[in-house]
Amino acid sequence: MIKNENGLKDPRDKRGLPESYEKQMQEAPGIQAEMKPVPDSGEETYEGCGRLKGRKAFITGGDSGIGRAVAIAYAREGAEVAINYLSDENKDADSLVELLSKEGIDIHCLPGDISTEEGAKKTIRQAKEKLGQIDILVLNAGTQRASNDLDEITSEQLLNTFSLNVFSPFWMVQEIHKDMPKGSCILFTSSSEFFKPAAKLTEYASSKYAVVGLSRSLAKQLVEKGIRVNTVCPGSTWTPLEISGGLKKDDIPDHGSVNLMQRAAQPYEIAGVYVFLASEEASFVTCATYGVDGGMETV
């Protein structure tokens, strides 16, 4: 890798990821700390500059992967942060708390299942209580399960996917939007699967398509309340989602190879878009869909 004196490097550089990944699987939801290699969520590299000072952010799925990267970025940009995750992911959440506490930053941890209406609404109310208000809502938690054919997709799997990926974000927005002040923003996490679905991700891709429709409709409703709503669509990224059922084991070695960069992203490479969309720099941006996919849409 050639790196110039200004810190720039070839965008095709693997960023610490291997040419071929080791075949590895974990029980869902997966633990980032036990992956090989461990994803980079910006723990050692992200530097904040006060772009979100005084803001109050709640992030679902904030313990690992992209959600963790967003939590680190927001905290270092000056926001007070609360995160949600499953209790099975305590190891990753605890390491995040420890990392930020060494920098004098405290975050609020709200473990719990948000795939039910009761759980989703209870959790976002708890987040508001901890933060005082929520003016940045990042709806990032999701589930993905690869299937070789339609017969593998059970009704339970279909309902689980839509419950967490689509229904939960709706329930949270429904519960909290009236309490969000003017100038707030809501950020959905969709996927490159929204516009370029893989054959093995039928129900996941359709759920992420629904997320974009949901966010665009809400943007048109909530602009009347002074709330911006946007969607981020990451491409292949090295996170626990992939090794806990999101990919078939035999497909893991080539993860991320089908885009113009010919690689997967590290989670920290996605976080900057969430920072921009939450900041006042994006005050004229709503109802938008941002692809961060290594050029996948053009392949």
C-alpha positions in Angstrom: 0.0 0.0 0.0 1.3 3.4 -0.9 0.3 6.2 1.4 1.2 9.9 0.7 2.2 12.5 3.1 -1.3 13.8 3.5 -2.6 10.4 4.7 -4.4 9.6 1.5 -4.4 6.0 0.2 -5.8 4.0 -2.7 -9.5 3.4 -1.9 -9.1 -0.2 -3.2 -6.8 -0.8 -0.2 -8.2 -3.6 2.0 -8.0 -1.4 5.2 -6.8 -4.3 7.3 -9.1 -6.9 5.8 -7.7 -10.1 4.1 -7.7 -11.0 0.5 -9.8 -14.0 1.5 -11.7 -14.5 4.7 -11.5 -17.5 6.9 -14.6 -19.6 6.9 -16.2 -18.9 10.3 -19.7 -19.0 11.8 -21.2 -17.9 15.1 -24.6 -18.3 16.6 -26.7 -15.2 15.9 -26.4 -12.3 16.7 -22.7 -12.8 16.7 -19.9 -11.2 18.7 -17.6 -8.8 16.9 -14.7 -9.4 19.4 -14.6 -13.0 18.3 -14.4 -12.4 14.6 -11.2 -13.0 12.5 -10.2 -10.4 11.8 -12.0 -8.2 14.3 -13.8 -5.4 12.3 -12.5 -1.9 12.7 -15.2 0.5 13.9 -12.9 3.4 14.3 -11.8 2.6 17.8 -8.2 3.8 17.2 -8.7 6.1 14.3 -11.9 8.2 14.4 -11.2 11.8 15.5 -14.1 14.0 16.4 -14.3 17.8 16.0 -17.5 18.8 17.9 -19.9 18.5 15.0 -22.6 17.1 17.2 -21.9 18.9 20.4 -24.9 19.0 22.7 -26.9 16.5 20.6 -28.8 13.5 22.1 -28.5 10.3 20.0 -30.1 6.9 20.3 -28.6 4.1 18.2 -30.1 0.6 17.8 -27.6 -2.2 17.2 -25.0 0.1 18.7 -22.7 -2.5 20.2 -21.0 -3.8 17.0 -20.4 -3.3 13.3 -21.8 -0.1 11.7 -23.8 0.8 14.8 -20.7 0.7 17.0 -18.8 2.8 14.5 -21.6 5.4 14.6 -21.7 5.3 18.4 -18.0 6.0 18.5 -18.2 8.8 16.0 -21.1 10.5 17.6 -19.6 10.3 21.1 -16.3 11.8 19.8 -18.3 14.5 18.0 -19.8 15.6 21.3 -23.2 13.9 21.3 -24.6 12.1 24.4 -25.2 8.6 23.2 -27.5 5.7 24.2 -27.3 2.3 22.5 -29.6 -0.7 22.3 -28.5 -4.3 21.6 -29.4 -7.8 22.6 -28.2 -9.1 26.0 -26.2 -11.8 24.2 -24.1 -9.0 22.8 -22.9 -7.7 26.2 -19.3 -8.5 25.5 -19.2 -6.1 22.6 -21.2 -3.4 24.5 -19.0 -3.7 27.5 -15.8 -3.2 25.4 -17.4 -0.1 23.8 -18.2 1.3 27.3 -14.7 0.6 28.4 -13.2 2.2 25.3 -15.1 5.5 25.6 -14.9 5.7 29.4 -11.1 5.9 29.1 -11.7 9.1 27.0 -14.0 10.5 29.7 -17.1 9.7 27.7 -20.1 7.8 29.3 -22.7 6.2 27.1 -26.1 4.7 28.1 -26.6 1.0 27.5 -30.1 -0.3 27.0 -30.0 -4.1 26.3 -33.3 -5.6 25.1 -35.3 -7.2 22.3 -36.8 -4.5 20.1 -38.4 -6.9 17.5 -41.8 -6.7 19.3 -44.0 -3.6 19.5 -43.8 -3.6 23.3 -40.0 -4.0 23.4 -39.4 -1.3 20.7 -41.6 1.3 22.4 -40.4 0.5 25.9 -36.8 0.8 24.8 -37.1 4.1 23.0 -39.0 5.5 26.0 -36.1 4.4 28.2 -33.6 6.1 25.9 -35.5 9.3 26.1 -35.5 9.1 29.9 -31.7 8.5 29.9 -31.0 11.3 27.4 -33.6 13.8 28.4 -34.6 14.0 24.7 -33.8 12.3 21.5 -32.8 14.5 18.6 -30.8 11.9 16.6 -32.5 8.6 16.1 -30.4 5.9 14.2 -32.4 2.9 13.4 -29.6 0.5 12.6 -30.4 -2.9 14.2 -31.2 -5.6 11.7 -31.1 -9.3 10.9 -30.0 -11.2 7.8 -30.1 -14.9 7.0 -28.9 -16.3 3.7 -31.0 -19.1 2.1 -30.0 -21.2 -0.9 -33.6 -21.6 -2.1 -37.1 -20.6 -1.1 -37.8 -23.8 0.7 -35.3 -22.7 3.4 -37.3 -19.6 4.3 -39.8 -20.4 7.0 -42.7 -18.3 8.0 -40.9 -17.7 11.3 -37.8 -16.5 9.6 -39.8 -14.2 7.3 -41.6 -12.7 10.2 -38.5 -12.3 12.3 -36.7 -10.5 9.5 -39.5 -8.0 9.0 -40.2 -7.6 12.7 -36.7 -6.3 13.4 -35.8 -4.7 10.1 -39.1 -2.9 9.3 -41.7 -3.1 12.0 -39.4 -2.1 14.9 -38.2 1.1 13.3 -41.8 2.0 12.5 -42.9 1.4 16.1 -40.1 3.5 17.5 -40.8 6.5 15.2 -44.5 6.2 16.0 -43.7 6.3 19.7 -41.2 9.1 19.8 -41.7 11.5 16.9 -44.0 13.9 18.8 -41.3 14.3 21.5 -38.5 15.1 19.0 -37.7 18.8 18.8 -37.5 20.8 15.5 -34.1 20.2 13.9 -34.0 16.5 14.9 -33.2 13.8 12.4 -34.0 10.2 11.9 -31.6 7.9 10.0 -32.6 4.5 8.7 -30.2 1.8 7.7 -31.1 0.0 4.5 -28.7 -1.9 2.3 -27.3 -2.1 -1.2 -29.6 -5.2 -1.3 -32.4 -2.6 -1.7 -31.4 -1.8 -5.2 -29.3 -4.9 -6.2 -30.8 -7.9 -4.3 -28.9 -11.2 -4.1 -30.6 -14.4 -4.9 -29.8 -15.8 -1.4 -31.2 -12.8 0.5 -34.8 -12.8 -0.6 -36.6 -11.7 2.6 -33.7 -9.5 3.7 -33.6 -7.6 0.4 -37.3 -7.2 0.4 -37.2 -5.9 4.0 -34.6 -3.4 3.1 -36.6 -2.2 0.1 -39.5 -1.7 2.6 -37.2 0.4 4.8 -36.5 2.8 2.0 -40.2 3.2 1.3 -40.9 3.7 5.0 -38.2 6.4 5.4 -39.3 8.3 2.3 -42.9 8.4 3.4 -42.0 9.4 6.9 -39.7 12.2 5.5 -42.7 13.7 3.7 -44.9 13.5 6.9 -42.3 14.7 9.4 -40.9 17.6 7.5 -44.0 19.4 8.8 -42.6 18.9 12.3 -39.2 20.1 11.4 -37.7 16.6 11.4 -35.4 15.3 8.6 -35.5 11.7 7.6 -32.8 10.0 5.5 -31.6 6.5 4.7 -28.0 5.0 4.5 -27.5 2.0 2.2 -24.2 0.3 3.0 -22.8 -2.3 0.7 -20.8 -5.4 1.8 -19.3 -4.5 5.2 -17.3 -6.8 7.6 -19.6 -7.1 10.6 -21.1 -9.9 12.8 -24.2 -9.9 10.6 -22.2 -11.8 7.9 -20.7 -14.6 10.1 -23.9 -15.3 12.1 -26.1 -16.5 9.2 -26.1 -13.4 6.9 -23.8 -15.3 4.5 -23.5 -19.0 3.8 -20.2 -20.3 5.2 -18.8 -21.1 1.8 -19.5 -17.5 0.6 -17.6 -15.9 3.4 -14.1 -16.1 1.8 -15.2 -13.9 -1.1 -17.2 -11.4 0.9 -17.3 -8.0 -0.7 -15.5 -9.0 -3.9 -18.3 -7.9 -6.2 -18.1 -4.1 -6.4 -15.8 -1.6 -8.1 -13.4 -1.6 -5.0 -13.4 -5.4 -5.0 -13.5 -5.5 -1.2 -15.7 -5.2 1.8 -15.9 -2.0 3.8 -14.8 -1.6 7.4 -17.5 -0.3 9.6 -15.7 3.0 10.3 -15.9 3.8 6.5 -19.7 4.0 6.8 -19.9 6.1 10.0 -19.0 9.4 8.4 -22.2 9.5 6.4 -24.2 9.1 9.5 -22.3 12.0 11.1 -22.9 14.2 8.1 -26.6 13.4 7.9 -27.1 14.1 11.7 -25.2 17.4 11.6 -26.3 20.9 10.6 -24.2 20.5 7.5 -27.1 18.3 6.2 -29.8 20.8 7.1 -31.1 20.8 3.5 -31.1 17.0 3.2 -34.2 15.0 3.7 -36.0 12.1 2.0 -32.5 11.0 0.6 -31.0 7.6 0.1 -27.2 7.5 0.5 -25.4 4.5 -1.0 -22.0 3.6 0.6 -21.3 0.5 -1.4 -17.9 0.7 -3.1 -19.6 1.3 -6.5 -21.8 -1.9 -6.3 -24.7 -0.2 -8.0 -22.7 0.2 -11.2 -21.3 -3.3 -11.4 
